[in-house]
Amino acid sequence: MMITSQLGGSAATRCGEAKHVAVFFSDIVDFTALSERLSPYDVMYLLNRYFAQVGDIIEQNGGFVDKLIGDGLMAIFGIDGQPDASLRAVNAALQTLATVDRLKPFFASMYDIDFDIRIGLNYGEAVIGTLGFAEHERLTAIGDVVNLASRIEAANKDAGTRLLISEALRDQVVDKVEIADFVRVRLRGTAERTSLFEIVGLKPEIDAELNARRPRETIRHGGRRWIRAFAEDELQPYQRRILDFENCDIVVIRGSDSYCAFNNACPHLHLPLYERRSAAQTEMLKLPHTESTITADLGLVCRWHQSCFDLLTGEIREWAKLQQDGTRAGFEYLGDISKNRTKLIVYPCRKQDGFVWIGLE
């Protein structure tokens, strides 16, 4: 049974069982001071944007988002017995830090804040089971391994680090990671000093193996480079798929008899038009339910400011109804968007040999 299916709380109850797992704890640096500077609306927007991206990283690495506690996140790796759970937890942590580094300029320009996080990882035996009551049951992990992971995360503050792991987890990945240094600390609630290790990356050959992307087949046709996306029968009419490329994410939508592809970023705000998450995952992470919508005549209505784009040409069909200061009511935090009337980036699609192909240049 795949644990990610339990994100919506609809899976069958799982009885308690002891398993060796890797536990991931993250927290936002100085969140209390940060939240006092921002409006409640801005705080929730910031958290939702951050959690959405981190949640994707956790799941792509085979982990399970256990819970959100304010600005903190707990995830578990290895519930389904994955032999490389510890390595994948480290990979998820490193990718999370890289994502935060990419978010920093955005948060700095929008809110004038210095956004950062700290992560702690631990490995050991925990009791895995479902807790709660009818229709509110959640799969979780209980045990000292969990408590210690939380304290390791907190130890980053005094150590001046962003990612620390326990000695137990270090032993699982020692020949696969780059360790910068170690610290000896007395963790909260413990009497003896503990060795914690600062991870700065995976060894190059491990990174290449773990994060390798299978190259997509390409052809030249009509002076353009075409990339094979997926088989035609993998996408049903009026469904969509988000494909990740090195420099962008592309949304492909199947109509009644054709396909449309476009950059998954509002050209005015550079925010995602669609999230990768299912409705159940969105509910678990308490993300906004609003989505961009597709009209019957292949228009895309942006979820951020309600402007409508032509999916065949990228041209703006209808501009957003804005307030006098150039902001949209309810989305004032996004700023004045009245002058930036950039087209949506669209990509041609064609069908050949039972596959959908996207033209990128």
C-alpha positions, 0 to 999 in steps of 0.5 A: 500500500503506497502511503502517499495515498493516505494524504487525503485521510481516506485510506484504510486504518493501518495498525501499529508496526515497528519500522526503521524510518528516516524522519525529516523536520523543518522549520522557518527561521525566526518565523515569529518575528516574520509573521509579526511584520506581515498581515495574516493574509500574507503569512498564509500565502507565504506558508502555502507557497512554501509548503506546496513546493516542499510537499512536492519534493518530499513525495517525489523522493518517496516520503510522506508528509506526516503533519504541519505544525505552524511553520514546521513540517514533519515527513517520514521516509521508509514507511513502505520499506524503501532500502534507500529511505535515508538517502532519499531523505537527505536528497529531499532536504538538499532539494528543499534548501535549493528551492528555498534559495530560489524563493528568497528573491521572490519573498524579498521583493514582495515582503522585504524579508530574509526567508530561510529554513533549517532541517534536521534528519534522524534514523531509527525505529518508530511505531507507524500507525493510524491515529485519530477518530472517524474521518479524521484519521492520520498515519503517523510515526511515534517514538524517540526517533521522531522527538530526536529529529525535532531537536536536531532541527532546533540545534541548527540555530546554535550551530549556525547551520541549515541541515544537520543529521544524526549519527544514526542517519550518517551511518546509513549514507556516509559513503554517499554524501559530502559532510562539511563538519560535525558538532557536539551538542547537548540536545534538549531533554538529553544528558549527554552530548551528541554528534551531529553532522552538517551535510552540504551535498551528495557525492557527484556520482550518487547525485547523477544516479539518484536525480538523473532524468531520462532524456526525452526523444527529440526530432527535427521537423519544419525547422523546429525541435520537437520533444516527445511528451507522452502517448496519446492515450495517457491523457483523456479529453479535458485532462491536463498534465504538467511536464517538467523541463530544465528551464520551465514547467509546461502544461499540456491540456487535451481538448475534444480533438487537439492538444494545447501546451503553455508555460505553467507561469502567469506571465505577469506575476510568474506564479504557477497557473496550476499546481501538481497536487491532487484535491486530497493533497491540497486539502491536507496541506490547506492550500488555496482551492482556486485554479486557473480555468479553461473555457470552451473556446480554448481560453485560459483564465488565470487564477491570480488576476482573472485575465483570459489568454488565447491558448492557441496564440498566447494573446490576451483576450480579456484583461483583468478588472483592476482597482484604481491602483492597478491591483485586483481586489482581494489580491492587493499583495500581488501589487500593480499589474496594470501595465505588464500585459505580457502574452502567455508563452504557448507551444505548438503540439502535434500528434505522430505515431501515437504520441504527443510532441511539443515544439520548443523552438 
